[in-house]
Amino acid sequence: MSKTSTDQAPIEFGIFGYIHESRQTYGLRAQDYLRYRRFCAHRLRNVRSGVKLTQGTSTAFRKKEVTVDMVKKPEHLEILLLQAERAWAFAMDLRELYSRTEEPRQRYHLIRRLRAACKAGEQLAAAAAASSGTCDGRTSLEAQAYKLQMQSQLFFELGEWTSALDCAVLSRVISEQLALLGSSRHYALAHAMIEALDPIVRLAAYRARMAGAQQSQPAELAAQWYSTKMLGDVTRAEQAIPGYSDITAALDALVASANSSASGDAQVLAYANSLKWRGGVVSYASQELAVLIKDAQGALQTATEGGDALDVAAAAFKRVKKAAHRCHSEAIAASAKIHSTASEALESAYLAVQLYSTCALHSIAIARGVGQAKDIAAKLGIAIEAADKPPLIGRSHAWILDSAAGGKRGSSAVSKRGGQKGGITDNLAEGTQVVVLYDMVRKNLSSLKTSATAMLERMMPATSRAVHGHQIIEEVAAAEAYYGCVRGYYSAALHASAAHGKLLDALALLDSTLSEDIPHALALATAGSSHAVSQSDSLPVDDLWCRAVMVTNSDIDSAEYAIKRAIPIVSRLCAITASADSPAAQRKSGPSDWVSDPTGRPVMVANELAASASKSLAGSLPQYVPKLVDLTATEFVPVPIKPLFYDLAASSIDFDMELIGRRSGKSSTAAAGGSSSKLGSIIGSLWGSR
């Protein structure tokens, strides 16, 4: 046999796939066991004829068994599998008949057919054994799982509940391991076999008086029985199941081979087939994806908020997203053919991995943009400081001018002469970059919110709860509102710069940000913090998400504090500029307005903000501010009338017909000709009125 194993490659025969396709195609979709048995018999004759193993002729029968030494092709394994399936289908047909008639002979025949199926299953497992080297490891373990499934059904019919539970649990363990070491199709096929064993596990555990058999799920019962009765008592397991040690050794060898082929790093086992993110765990069935996730996590852990290392991490997460998308497509195709609860959960798991990589990619982009914007703002001296941090003494703030207190117009923020300290005079390009960077950050957040919402809508509720999908949307919405406030602050700083000199626009931006954007962002951040996810052992992606996306109330308080400090300064600059007469205070270009032309200045009204502000801040706020809008002085502008307007309005106009008649003189004519009208009405009544 060693010569055979070295001369030819191991046989690969998908037993689970062959069984599922045959059963679903030829009768078992409608529970027609007779049709399936006929298919197995017909297919068995054709396969035997193809490999020259026909059992005699039309006149004489000569039985020909398929032995271990004869197995050289997948057709030899197919013969043994078809024999087992034919006997099993006959047994299931007899069980349905016995449930209606309760005739003892049918039950005895049922037991004999199940014994024949077990015998063929044992021959199949022996022919595909890993020790013989004829088949690959996956085919060998699928044959062992199929043999144990046949034996569990036989013991179940005989009422030997402990033996039935032993075989069903070990078959389930093998199938679960095979599901995690293959593609999406292998995962769906293995779980279809597992679901067929669930009724046996549940009822056998109850009859064996297992603790919690009525309340627990079959998966929990199987895991408990395997850990206590098999792993905890190996001697008993070897006595109950012949070849138990060989099966577990082959299973361990297959797992070790899959891990070694995927990556030489032993740490991949920590990531294999499960994603730990946001305090939850999501299981999937792709070793390749596990390796990519592990590489991306390692690249992000060594990266900073800039440089090539962050680009390497972004490229790694792009590969994760691409692989997850491919696996999700394969899972959808497999679920369409092999429907099961596990296959639907696998689709959601790959969607969760896609959401994970999407959040990581957007977090990297947001962290990079915010970091660049903060560096530029710090360089210009307009960075937002913490609310509890006092302003630095002796530092020239971008909003504050050295000569603002004296009211000298020549050194104001709108001065055309460069070189003055205390304002943004020579940094127009950099000030614009800050606003553009925060625009890009908000655009990234909006794209992330759209993508995450679409993925969560297709995800199963259990998977969405595992990754706290609802909290992701809330956190992104709060971050979008917060960065909108920050963007408004820096946009106002840009409008108030010497290059632009639009102090009134800057004041309007600050006022709208303080009165509308800040409360909205604070409400969203408070709602998100009430559902915050506790992350005891956070991963690099979670840390990056906390730094770049998650917004706290203290961040919003800092932005509010900076805006409140800027409003009185801009208001004071408006007053200084409006009262000055020097032409140096005029803007470089643009139409004339009240800032450059004091004669057209609007009426000054009481500042409501100063009245509602705290005592410490009320002293720095101006008592009067310009009245920008006067709703009482609204004027109507004539609009040219066209015939189309009359056509549109004709159906809605109610004309005064009496007035029109009086003006046209028809009423007097009708009064004069009253007799003729009476005569006309009499004549008209003879033929009927209109």
C-alpha positions in Angstrom: 0.0 0.0 0.0 2.9 2.3 0.5 3.7 2.0 -3.2 0.2 3.1 -4.1 0.4 6.1 -1.8 3.6 7.3 -3.3 2.8 6.7 -6.9 -0.5 8.6 -7.0 -1.9 11.7 -5.3 -4.4 11.3 -2.4 -8.0 10.9 -3.5 -10.2 13.9 -2.8 -13.9 13.1 -2.6 -16.4 15.5 -1.1 -18.7 13.1 0.8 -20.8 15.9 2.4 -21.3 17.7 -0.9 -22.2 14.5 -2.7 -24.7 13.4 -0.1 -26.4 16.8 0.1 -26.7 17.3 -3.7 -28.0 13.8 -4.2 -30.6 14.0 -1.4 -31.9 17.4 -2.4 -32.0 16.6 -6.1 -33.6 13.1 -6.1 -36.5 13.1 -3.7 -35.6 14.1 -0.2 -36.6 17.7 -0.7 -40.1 16.3 -0.7 -39.3 13.5 1.8 -39.7 10.9 -1.0 -37.3 8.1 0.3 -38.5 5.6 -2.4 -37.4 7.9 -5.2 -34.0 8.5 -3.6 -33.5 4.7 -3.0 -34.2 4.1 -6.7 -31.7 6.7 -7.7 -29.0 5.2 -5.5 -29.6 1.7 -7.0 -29.6 3.1 -10.6 -26.5 5.2 -9.9 -24.8 2.2 -8.2 -25.2 0.0 -11.2 -23.7 2.7 -13.5 -20.7 3.3 -11.3 -20.0 -0.4 -10.9 -20.2 -0.8 -14.7 -17.7 2.0 -15.2 -15.0 0.5 -12.9 -15.7 -3.1 -14.1 -17.2 -4.2 -10.8 -20.6 -5.5 -11.9 -21.9 -8.2 -9.7 -22.4 -11.1 -12.2 -24.5 -11.2 -15.3 -28.2 -11.3 -16.1 -28.4 -15.0 -15.2 -25.9 -15.4 -12.3 -25.0 -13.2 -9.4 -21.5 -12.9 -8.1 -21.0 -10.5 -5.3 -18.0 -8.2 -5.5 -17.0 -6.2 -2.5 -14.8 -3.0 -2.6 -11.9 -3.6 -0.3 -9.3 -1.2 1.0 -6.6 -2.5 -1.4 -8.9 -1.9 -4.4 -9.5 1.8 -3.7 -7.6 3.8 -6.4 -10.3 6.1 -7.8 -13.1 8.3 -6.3 -15.6 5.9 -7.9 -14.6 3.1 -5.5 -15.5 5.4 -2.6 -18.7 6.4 -4.4 -19.8 2.7 -4.6 -19.5 2.3 -0.8 -21.3 5.6 -0.2 -24.1 4.7 -2.5 -24.5 1.3 -0.8 -24.8 3.0 2.6 -27.3 5.6 1.2 -29.5 3.0 -0.4 -29.8 1.1 2.8 -30.4 4.2 4.8 -33.1 5.5 2.4 -34.8 2.1 2.7 -34.7 2.3 6.5 -36.2 5.7 6.5 -39.0 4.6 4.2 -39.7 1.7 6.5 -39.7 4.0 9.5 -42.5 6.1 8.0 -44.4 3.0 7.2 -44.0 1.6 10.7 -45.2 4.9 12.2 -48.5 4.4 10.4 -49.0 0.6 10.8 -46.8 -0.3 13.9 -46.2 -3.7 12.4 -43.2 -5.4 14.1 -41.9 -6.9 10.9 -41.3 -3.5 9.5 -39.4 -2.4 12.5 -37.1 -5.5 12.3 -36.5 -4.8 8.7 -35.8 -1.2 9.6 -33.1 -2.3 12.0 -31.5 -4.7 9.5 -31.3 -1.9 6.9 -29.7 0.5 9.3 -27.1 -2.2 10.2 -26.4 -2.6 6.5 -25.9 1.2 6.2 -23.5 1.1 9.2 -21.6 -1.7 7.6 -21.2 0.2 4.4 -20.2 3.3 6.3 -17.5 1.4 8.2 -16.1 0.1 4.9 -16.1 3.6 3.6 -14.3 4.9 6.6 -11.7 2.1 6.5 -11.1 2.7 2.8 -10.6 6.4 3.3 -8.6 6.1 6.6 -5.8 8.6 7.0 -3.4 5.8 8.0 -3.7 4.1 4.6 -2.7 7.3 2.7 -5.2 6.6 0.0 -7.3 9.8 0.6 -6.6 13.2 1.9 -7.3 14.2 5.5 -10.6 16.0 4.8 -12.1 13.0 2.9 -11.0 10.7 5.7 -12.6 12.8 8.4 -15.8 13.3 6.4 -16.0 9.5 6.0 -15.6 9.1 9.8 -18.3 11.7 10.5 -20.7 9.9 8.1 -20.0 6.5 9.7 -20.7 7.9 13.2 -23.9 9.5 11.9 -25.2 6.2 10.6 -24.2 4.5 13.9 -26.0 7.1 16.0 -29.2 6.6 14.1 -28.9 2.8 14.6 -28.4 3.2 18.4 -31.2 5.7 18.5 -33.6 3.2 17.0 -32.4 0.5 19.3 -32.9 2.8 22.4 -29.2 2.8 23.4 -29.2 6.4 24.3 -25.7 6.7 25.6 -24.1 5.1 22.6 -26.3 7.2 20.3 -25.2 10.3 22.1 -21.5 9.3 21.9 -21.6 8.8 18.1 -23.7 11.9 17.4 -21.5 14.2 19.5 -18.2 13.0 18.0 -19.7 13.3 14.5 -20.8 16.8 15.3 -17.3 17.7 16.7 -15.6 16.5 13.5 -18.1 18.4 11.3 -17.6 21.6 13.3 -13.8 21.4 12.8 -14.2 20.7 9.1 -16.5 23.7 8.8 -13.9 26.0 10.1 -11.1 24.7 7.9 -12.7 25.1 4.5 -14.5 27.5 2.3 -18.0 28.9 2.7 -19.4 25.9 0.8 -17.7 23.5 3.2 -19.0 25.5 6.1 -22.6 25.3 4.9 -22.3 21.5 4.1 -20.9 20.7 7.4 -23.6 22.6 9.3 -26.3 20.9 7.2 -24.9 17.6 8.5 -24.8 19.0 12.1 -28.5 20.1 11.9 -29.5 16.6 10.9 -27.9 15.4 14.2 -29.6 17.9 16.5 -32.8 15.9 17.1 -30.8 12.8 18.0 -28.6 14.9 20.4 -31.5 16.5 22.1 -33.7 13.4 22.6 -30.8 11.1 23.5 -29.5 13.6 26.1 -33.0 13.7 27.6 -33.3 9.9 27.7 -29.8 9.6 29.1 -30.9 11.9 31.9 -28.3 14.5 31.1 -28.5 17.7 33.3 -30.2 20.6 31.6 -31.3 18.5 28.6 -34.7 20.2 28.4 -33.5 23.8 28.5 -30.1 23.8 26.7 -29.5 23.9 23.0 -28.1 20.9 21.1 -24.8 22.7 20.6 -24.4 23.3 24.4 -25.4 19.7 25.2 -22.9 18.3 22.7 -20.1 20.5 24.0 -20.8 19.5 27.6 -20.9 15.8 26.8 -17.7 16.0 24.7 -15.8 17.8 27.5 -17.0 15.5 30.3 -17.5 12.1 28.8 -14.8 12.1 26.1 -12.0 14.6 26.8 -12.4 14.1 30.5 -12.6 10.3 30.2 -10.5 9.1 27.3 -10.6 5.4 28.4 -14.4 5.4 28.3 -14.5 7.1 24.9 -12.1 4.5 23.4 -14.3 1.7 24.7 -17.5 3.3 23.5 -16.2 4.3 20.0 -13.7 2.0 18.3 -10.9 4.0 16.8 -11.6 7.1 18.9 -7.9 7.9 19.3 -7.2 7.6 15.6 -10.0 10.0 14.8 -8.9 12.6 17.2 -5.3 12.3 16.0 -6.4 12.7 12.4 -8.4 15.7 13.4 -5.5 17.4 15.2 -3.2 16.7 12.3 -5.6 18.3 9.8 -5.9 21.4 12.1 -2.1 21.7 12.5 -1.6 21.3 8.7 -4.1 24.0 7.9 -2.5 26.4 10.4 1.0 25.7 9.1 0.0 26.2 5.5 -1.8 29.4 6.2 1.1 31.0 8.2 4.2 30.0 10.0 3.4 32.2 12.9 1.8 30.4 15.8 0.0 33.6 16.9 -2.4 33.2 14.0 -4.4 30.8 16.2 -5.5 33.8 18.3 -7.2 35.3 15.3 -8.2 32.1 13.5 -11.9 32.0 12.4 -13.0 34.6 14.9 -13.0 38.4 15.0 -12.7 40.2 18.3 -14.0 43.7 17.9 -15.9 46.2 20.1 -16.2 43.7 23.0 -17.8 41.0 20.8 -16.7 37.9 18.9 -17.8 37.0 15.4 -16.9 33.6 14.0 -16.3 32.9 10.3 -14.9 30.2 8.1 -11.8 31.4 6.3 -8.2 30.8 7.3 -7.0 33.2 4.7 -9.1 36.0 6.1 -7.8 35.2 9.6 -4.2 35.7 8.4 -5.1 39.0 6.7 -6.8 40.3 9.8 -3.8 39.4 11.9 -1.4 41.1 9.5 -3.6 44.3 9.4 -3.8 44.4 13.2 0.0 44.1 13.5 0.6 46.8 10.9 -1.8 49.2 12.7 -0.2 48.5 16.0 3.2 49.7 14.8 1.9 52.6 12.8 1.6 56.2 14.0 -0.7 59.0 12.8 1.4 59.7 9.8 4.1 58.4 7.6 4.5 55.3 5.5 3.5 52.9 8.4 -0.1 54.2 8.3 -0.2 53.7 4.6 0.9 50.1 5.1 -1.9 49.6 7.6 -4.4 51.1 5.2 -3.3 48.8 2.4 -3.6 45.8 4.8 -7.1 46.7 5.7 -8.0 47.1 2.1 -6.9 43.5 1.5 -9.1 42.4 4.4 -12.1 44.2 3.0 -11.6 42.7 -0.5 -11.2 39.1 0.9 -14.3 39.6 3.2 -16.3 40.7 0.2 -15.2 37.7 -1.8 -16.0 35.3 1.1 -19.4 37.0 1.5 -20.2 36.4 -2.2 -19.2 32.7 -1.8 -21.3 32.4 1.3 -24.4 33.8 -0.5 -23.9 31.3 -3.3 -23.5 28.4 -0.9 -26.5 29.5 1.2 -28.7 29.5 -2.0 -27.9 25.8 -2.6 -27.4 24.6 1.0 -29.9 26.4 3.2 -29.3 26.4 6.9 -29.2 28.7 9.9 -25.4 28.5 10.1 -25.0 29.6 6.4 -27.1 32.7 7.1 -25.0 33.5 10.1 -21.9 33.1 8.0 -23.1 35.7 5.6 -23.6 38.1 8.5 -20.2 37.3 9.9 -18.5 38.3 6.6 -20.6 41.5 6.6 -19.3 42.2 10.1 -15.7 41.7 8.8 -16.4 44.1 6.0 -17.8 46.7 8.5 -14.7 46.2 10.6 -12.3 46.9 7.8 -14.4 49.8 6.6 -14.4 51.4 10.0 -10.6 50.9 10.2 -10.0 52.5 6.8 -12.1 55.5 7.6 -10.6 55.9 11.1 -7.1 56.0 9.5 -8.2 58.7 7.0 -10.0 60.7 9.8 -7.0 60.4 12.2 -4.6 61.6 9.5 -6.8 64.6 8.5 -7.5 65.7 12.0 -3.8 65.4 12.9 -2.7 67.5 10.0 -5.4 70.1 10.7 -4.4 70.3 14.4 -0.7 70.8 13.5 -1.6 73.7 11.1 -4.0 75.3 13.6 -1.3 75.1 16.4 1.2 76.7 14.0 -1.2 79.6 13.3 -2.2 80.0 17.0 -5.9 79.3 16.5 -6.0 75.7 17.9 -8.9 74.8 20.1 -7.7 74.4 23.7 -9.3 72.5 26.6 -12.2 74.3 28.3 -10.6 73.9 31.7 -7.2 75.3 30.5 -6.7 79.0 31.1 -5.5 81.1 28.1 -1.8 81.5 27.9 -0.6 84.9 29.2 1.6 86.8 26.7 0.5 84.7 23.7 -1.0 86.5 20.7 -4.2 84.7 19.9 -5.3 84.8 16.2 -8.5 86.5 17.2 -6.8 89.1 19.4 -4.9 92.1 18.0 -2.2 93.9 19.8 -3.7 97.3 19.1 -7.3 96.3 19.4 -7.6 97.9 22.8 -6.4 101.3 21.5 -8.8 101.2 18.6 -6.1 102.1 16.0 -7.6 101.2 12.7 -4.2 100.9 10.9 -3.3 97.7 12.8 -6.7 96.0 12.7 -7.5 92.6 11.3 -8.5 94.0 8.0 -5.4 96.1 7.5 -3.8 95.7 4.1 -0.3 96.3 5.4 1.4 93.0 6.1 3.7 92.1 8.9 1.5 92.9 11.9 1.4 90.5 14.8 -1.7 89.0 16.3 -3.7 88.2 13.1 -3.6 85.8 10.2 -1.9 87.9 7.7 0.7 85.8 5.9 -0.9 82.3 6.4 -4.0 82.4 4.1 -3.1 79.2 2.3 -2.6 77.3 5.6 -5.8 78.7 7.1 -7.7 77.5 4.1 -6.1 74.0 4.4 -7.5 73.7 8.0 -11.1 74.2 6.7 -10.6 71.9 3.7 -9.1 69.2 6.0 -12.2 69.3 8.3 -14.4 69.2 5.2 -12.7 66.0 4.2 -13.1 64.6 7.7 -16.8 65.3 7.6 -17.1 63.7 4.1 -15.3 60.6 5.4 -17.7 60.4 8.3 -20.7 60.8 6.0 -19.4 58.0 3.7 -18.8 55.8 6.7 -22.3 56.3 8.1 -23.9 55.4 4.7 -21.7 52.3 4.3 -22.3 51.1 7.9 -26.0 51.6 7.7 -26.2 49.6 4.5 -24.2 46.7 6.0 -26.2 46.7 9.2 -29.5 46.5 7.4 -28.3 43.2 5.7 -26.8 41.8 8.9 -28.6 39.4 11.2 -29.7 41.0 14.5 -27.5 38.7 16.6 -24.4 39.7 14.7 -25.3 43.3 14.8 -25.7 43.1 18.6 -22.3 41.4 18.9 -20.5 44.3 17.3 -22.9 47.0 18.7 -23.9 48.2 15.3 -26.4 50.7 16.6 -23.8 52.4 18.7 -21.5 52.7 15.6 -24.1 54.8 13.8 -24.6 57.0 16.9 -20.9 57.6 17.4 -20.4 58.5 13.8 -23.3 61.0 13.9 -21.9 62.6 17.0 -18.5 62.9 15.4 -19.9 64.4 12.3 -21.8 67.0 14.3 -18.7 67.8 16.4 -16.4 68.2 13.5 -19.0 70.5 11.9 -18.7 72.8 14.9 -14.9 72.7 14.6 -15.1 73.4 10.9 -17.4 76.4 11.6 -14.9 77.8 14.1 -12.0 77.6 11.7 -14.1 78.9 8.8 -14.9 82.0 10.9 -11.2 82.5 11.7 -10.6 82.4 7.9 -13.3 84.9 7.2 -11.9 87.2 9.9 -8.4 87.1 8.5 -6.7 90.1 7.0 -6.9 88.6 3.5 -10.7 88.3 3.7 -11.8 90.8 6.3 -15.4 89.5 6.4 -15.9 90.1 10.1 -19.7 90.2 9.8 -19.7 86.8 8.1 -17.3 85.4 10.7 -19.6 86.7 13.5 -22.6 85.1 11.8 -20.8 81.7 11.5 -19.8 81.8 15.2 -23.3 82.6 16.3 -24.9 79.9 14.3 -22.3 77.3 15.4 -22.8 78.3 19.1 -26.6 78.4 18.9 -27.4 75.4 16.6 -24.4 73.1 16.0 -23.0 72.9 19.6 -26.3 71.8 21.2 -26.9 69.3 18.4 -23.5 67.8 18.8 -23.8 67.7 22.6 -27.2 65.9 22.4 -25.7 63.3 20.1 -22.6 62.8 22.2 -24.7 62.4 25.3 -26.9 59.8 23.7 -23.9 57.9 22.4 -22.1 57.9 25.7 -25.2 56.3 27.4 -24.6 53.3 25.2 -20.9 53.3 25.3 -19.1 49.9 24.7 -16.8 48.8 27.5 -13.5 47.6 26.0 -11.3 46.1 28.7 -8.8 44.6 26.3 -9.1 46.9 23.3 -7.3 46.1 20.0 -5.4 48.7 17.9 -8.5 49.3 15.8 -10.6 50.1 18.9 -7.9 52.5 20.2 -7.8 54.3 16.8 -11.6 54.5 16.7 -11.6 56.1 20.2 -9.0 58.7 19.2 -10.4 59.6 15.8 -14.2 59.1 15.9 -15.5 58.9 19.4 -16.4 62.3 20.8 -16.9 63.1 24.5 -18.6 66.0 26.2 -15.3 67.5 27.1 -14.4 67.8 23.4 -17.6 69.7 22.7 -17.1 71.9 25.8 -13.6 72.9 24.5 -15.1 73.9 21.1 -17.9 75.8 22.8 -15.3 77.6 25.1 -13.2 78.6 22.1 -16.3 80.0 20.2 -17.4 82.0 23.2 -14.0 83.5 23.5 -14.0 84.4 19.8 -17.4 86.0 19.6 -16.7 89.1 21.7 -13.4 89.7 20.0 -14.9 89.6 16.5 -17.8 91.9 17.7 -15.3 94.3 19.1 -13.3 94.3 15.8 -16.6 95.0 14.0 -17.2 98.0 16.1 -13.6 99.3 15.7 -13.6 98.9 12.0 -17.0 100.5 11.6 -16.1 103.6 13.6 -12.8 104.2 11.8 -12.4 106.6 8.9 -9.0 105.6 7.5 -9.1 104.1 4.0 -6.7 101.5 5.2 -9.7 99.8 6.9 -11.4 99.1 3.6 -11.3 95.7 2.1 -9.2 94.8 -0.9 -12.1 93.9 -3.2 -15.8 93.4 -3.3 -18.9 95.7 -3.1 -19.1 98.4 -0.5 -20.9 97.5 2.7 -21.4 99.1 6.1 -18.0 97.9 7.4 -16.1 100.1 5.0 -18.9 102.6 4.7 -20.1 103.7 8.2 -23.0 105.7 6.7 -24.8 102.5 5.7 -24.3 100.8 9.0 -27.4 99.1 10.3 -29.2 99.9 13.5 -27.5 98.7 16.7 -29.8 96.7 19.1 -29.3 95.2 22.5 -27.2 92.0 22.6 -29.3 89.1 23.9 -26.3 86.9 24.3 -24.8 89.3 26.9 -27.9 89.3 28.9 -28.0 85.5 29.1 -24.2 84.9 29.6 -22.5 84.2 32.9 -21.1 87.0 35.0 -17.5 86.2 34.1 -18.2 86.3 30.3 -20.8 89.1 30.3 -18.2 91.8 30.9 -16.3 90.9 27.7 -19.4 90.8 25.4 -20.6 94.0 23.7 -23.9 95.5 24.9 -25.1 96.3 21.4 -24.8 94.4 18.1 -25.9 95.3 14.6 -29.4 94.4 13.5 -28.7 92.4 10.4 -32.2 91.6 9.3 -35.3 93.8 9.5 -38.4 91.8 8.7 -40.7 94.9 8.9 -39.0 96.7 6.0 -39.8 94.0 3.4 -40.5 95.4 -0.1 -42.4 93.6 -2.9 -40.8 93.5 -6.3 -43.1 93.4 -9.3 -43.0 90.3 -11.4 -43.7 90.4 -15.2 -46.9 88.7 -16.0 -47.1 86.2 -18.8 -50.2 84.4 -20.3 -49.1 81.2 -18.7 -49.7 82.7 -15.2 -53.4 83.4 -16.2 -53.9 79.8 -17.3 -52.5 78.5 -14.1 -54.6 80.8 -11.9 -57.9 80.6 -13.8 -59.1 77.5 -11.9 -58.5 79.2 -8.6 -60.1 82.6 -9.2 -63.8 83.3 -8.2 -65.1 86.1 -10.3 -67.9 88.4 -9.2 -70.4 87.9 -12.0 -72.9 90.4 -10.8 -70.3 93.2 -10.8 -69.1 92.1 -14.3 -72.8 92.2 -15.5 -73.5 95.6 -14.2 -70.3 97.0 -15.7 -71.1 95.4 -19.1 -74.7 96.7 -19.1 -76.3 93.3 -19.6 -78.5 93.6 -16.5 -80.5 96.6 -17.9 -81.0 94.8 -21.2 -82.4 91.8 -19.5 -84.8 94.0 -17.5 -86.0 95.7 -20.7 -86.7 92.4 -22.5 -88.5 90.7 -19.6 -91.6 89.8 -21.7 -89.5 88.2 -24.4 -87.6 86.2 -21.8 -90.9 85.0 -20.3 -92.2 83.9 -23.7 -89.0 82.1 -24.4 -89.2 80.2 -21.2 -92.8 79.1 -21.9 -91.8 77.9 -25.4 -88.7 76.2 -24.1 -90.7 74.3 -21.5 -92.5 72.5 -24.3 -89.4 70.9 -25.6 -87.5 70.7 -22.3 -85.0 73.1 -20.7 -81.3 72.8 -21.3 
